[in-house]
Amino acid sequence: MSIQEPMAIPMREKGFMMGYLEALSLVERLHRLLLDVIKDEFERVGVLEINAVQALLLFNIGDNEVTAGELKSRGYYQGSNVSYNLKKLVEMGYMHHNRCEIDRRSVRVRLTEKGRNIRDVVSDLFSRHADGLEEKGVLGPSGIADITLSLKRMERYWTDQIRYIY
């Protein structure tokens, strides 16, 4: 079966399809914009040795001790270069690493004091943004709840597609 030409799709479906494609594009743009916002904050505070992806990784690890596999499975981090970034963060002193007692191939990581300081910078940035969104009436509690619910439903749908399509 081939993909239908756009003209063959009924008008009602075109509207939903266009909205879906716009939402997908917005999710991508928002993620890139988030990384730019984090990068700008670190430039402002004079931290230039780590990138925004690494800073977000430190934020998401928080007080946990995790493996690279756990970072991916918990949804904290997406991408094939997680091991590279963890290695760089260890080398720069932002993380400790220890071999897992049960599986010696696996390495568990946790933040150092230096890593916790970076986590705190990102946390403070997000806190200021949350306050600003609410104070300026951009988004309130019900709006953020609606967005979160909708994104969770999409996540569940996509996860089901990956798990059950084949």
WOWOVEN-V358037 format. One record per pair of residues at least 24 apart in sequence whose ideal C-beta (glycine too) atoms are under 8 Angstrom apart, sorted by sequence separation. I is the first residue (numbers start at 1). J is the second residue. D is the distance in whole Angstrom. If there is no record, write none. Layout:
i->{I/I}
j->{J/J}
d->{D/D}
//
This chain:
i->{94/57/53/89/57/57/54/58/53/57/67/54/61/54/58/58/69/50/50/67/68/54/67/67/68/50/66/67/49/65/66/50/65/66/65/64/63/61/63/61/62/61/58/61/58/62/61/59/58/59/58/55/59/58/59/55/56/55/59/50/47/47/45/42/41/41/38/41/38/37/37/27}
j->{118/82/79/115/85/86/85/89/85/89/100/88/95/89/94/95/106/88/89/106/107/94/107/108/109/92/108/109/92/108/109/94/109/110/110/110/110/109/111/110/111/111/111/115/115/119/119/118/118/119/119/118/122/122/123/121/122/122/126/118/118/121/121/121/121/122/122/125/125/125/129/151}
d->{6/8/8/7/6/8/5/7/6/7/7/7/8/6/6/8/7/8/7/5/7/8/6/6/8/7/7/7/6/5/6/7/7/8/4/7/8/7/7/7/7/6/6/8/5/6/8/8/5/5/5/6/4/7/7/7/7/6/8/7/7/7/6/7/7/8/6/5/7/7/8/8}
//
